[in-house]
Amino acid sequence: MSLESADRFLKAVAHNQSLREKFEAAKSPEEFLSVSHRLGYCFTTAELQKTVSDFSKNIQLRRPTGVGKWLRSQQWI
């Protein structure tokens, strides 16, 4: 598990709608992590939450990628 993997994951979902769609059926943090692990991203919920927080702090210009709306739909993040 790693912050680096969570960082790679966020960068990937920011630019890939079809990747975000793979998580639509996840109804819990455990299901979300199971999908991410199957796709090769190994991180804990705490690591993802920290990465999201750090990622948000560094945004200077927001682009309409859809990832913000998607992250908000994952209510535990």
HELIX and SHEET records of a PDB file:
HELIX    1   1 LEU A    3  ALA A   14  1                                  12    
HELIX    2   2 GLN A   17  GLU A   21  1                                   5    
HELIX    3   3 PRO A   29  ARG A   38  1                                  10    
HELIX    4   4 THR A   45  LYS A   57  1                                  13    
HELIX    5   5 VAL A   67  SER A   73  1                                   7    
END                                                                             
